[in-house]
Amino acid sequence: MTALRLLADSYFDGGVLHPAKDGPYLISVKDGRIDAIGRRATEAPFDQRAAFVMPGLVEAHAHIFLDGGELDFDKRNAYLNAPKDEMLRVARENITRNAAAGVTLVRDAGDRYGINDAIRAEQSGGSVVVRSPGLGIKRPKRYGGFMARDVEAGGDVVPVVADMAATADDIKIILTGIIDFAAGEVKGAPQFNEEELRAIVATAHEHGKKTFAHCSGLQGLKVAVAAGVDSIEHGFFMTPVILDTMVEKRIAWVPTVSPVHFQWARPELAGWDANTIGNLRRILDGHAEHIGLAHRKGVELVAGSDAGSPGVVHGAALIDELFHFLEAGVSMAAVLETATARPRRLWSAASSTIAAGERADMICFDASPFDMPDILRKGARLV
């Protein structure tokens, strides 16, 4: 039997802050599960001490094989033809970066090289668990070639999704293209119409899998919510009406602010002109407004950074995403929930709630982020 006694000044259980005024708290762990939690344990013996304890963080949208710190676009493009061993090396480094930030669960968002599946297998039983969709699904000659398989227009999506579901943790759908920053909009029709998307979602659900859809722009958002995808990824150019439908249908939203924010913060890297920089700022301001509105309306917000995109470094970028939520008016408790209990509940993943009887998946900080938010940027210690 393995045992641990962790004394914490305060802790966040995945939904609620247990404040220092009622502490310290003795969290007793036996054989990987929380055995008991004692309050005002001022005289209790302990094995480890921490100022603040919370569940391990969840990164809901990442590309584990991509290096977000690589800012040379020629090198990024060349890397897509790199040997598998090189991609595995990068992915393993990204796992280490996630662990240093306190991330214990990563949902990969697709790659065509099988790196996500390989790392999932490697990390089975490890400190950082990986969920993998394998390949996503898209139309030929449309956006998403580095992360999805093609289904010909008019082709039956049902057998394709059934095949994906055999090995995928979740089904990734590439519904729209990306934002044309110079034009300030998403161009092109959605890759799947409502009927096709409904078939994808229904087939995924029949096989016990949730769906998450790469989607931005009003046209794509309308199709996504009408078809009932489980989660909208990115979701730029959101509207209040779409948010109302998401509440009604319990559709989650992973807003991934970080990639667009980096484009605005470092415009010289892509050579953006003043007009495009202005578009980026307007897009970000609108996104922040709708994130705050989504929270107030009761949309299931989930934190995911799109790590691996240019300037979006694994681990650190998830923390950036939490701060984007804070800046949008979301409270600290609600922000931490978007990266702990909520995604695990939505995905039916192993719980990490800090409560007696639950699995022990905890991280420690040297101060409480409720008092000192920047402590989240200092790195976490895995228990």
Number of C-alpha atoms within 10 A of each C-alpha: 5 8 14 19 21 20 28 24 25 24 26 22 21 24 19 13 15 18 16 17 10 12 18 25 26 25 25 20 21 16 12 15 20 22 19 16 17 14 18 14 18 13 7 12 11 15 10 13 17 20 16 23 30 25 30 29 32 30 31 26 25 27 25 31 28 25 23 22 14 16 15 11 12 9 10 17 10 9 14 15 10 11 10 14 10 12 21 19 13 17 23 18 16 24 25 17 17 27 23 18 24 31 31 25 25 25 24 27 29 31 24 16 19 19 26 26 22 15 20 21 15 13 16 11 9 11 18 20 20 26 22 28 29 29 26 27 28 24 21 15 9 15 16 24 18 13 22 24 22 17 14 12 12 8 12 13 18 16 12 16 24 19 12 23 22 10 14 21 21 25 29 30 31 25 29 27 20 18 19 13 19 15 11 17 17 21 15 13 13 23 21 23 14 18 11 18 22 19 16 27 23 20 22 24 17 12 14 11 23 23 22 27 27 23 28 27 23 17 16 25 25 19 21 31 22 17 19 20 25 24 26 27 26 25 24 26 20 21 19 12 9 17 25 15 16 26 15 12 15 19 21 23 24 25 27 26 26 26 22 21 20 16 21 21 14 13 16 11 13 12 11 17 12 11 13 19 21 16 19 25 17 13 22 19 13 15 22 21 16 21 28 19 18 23 19 11 14 15 22 19 25 32 30 30 30 30 31 23 22 22 21 26 25 33 27 21 27 31 25 21 25 26 19 21 25 20 14 18 17 20 15 18 17 20 22 27 24 26 27 30 24 23 26 19 12 16 16 10 13 13 18 23 23 26 16 15 14 17 20 24 21 21 22 23 21 18 18 24 17 15 9 10 14 14 15 20 16 12 22 22 16 19 16
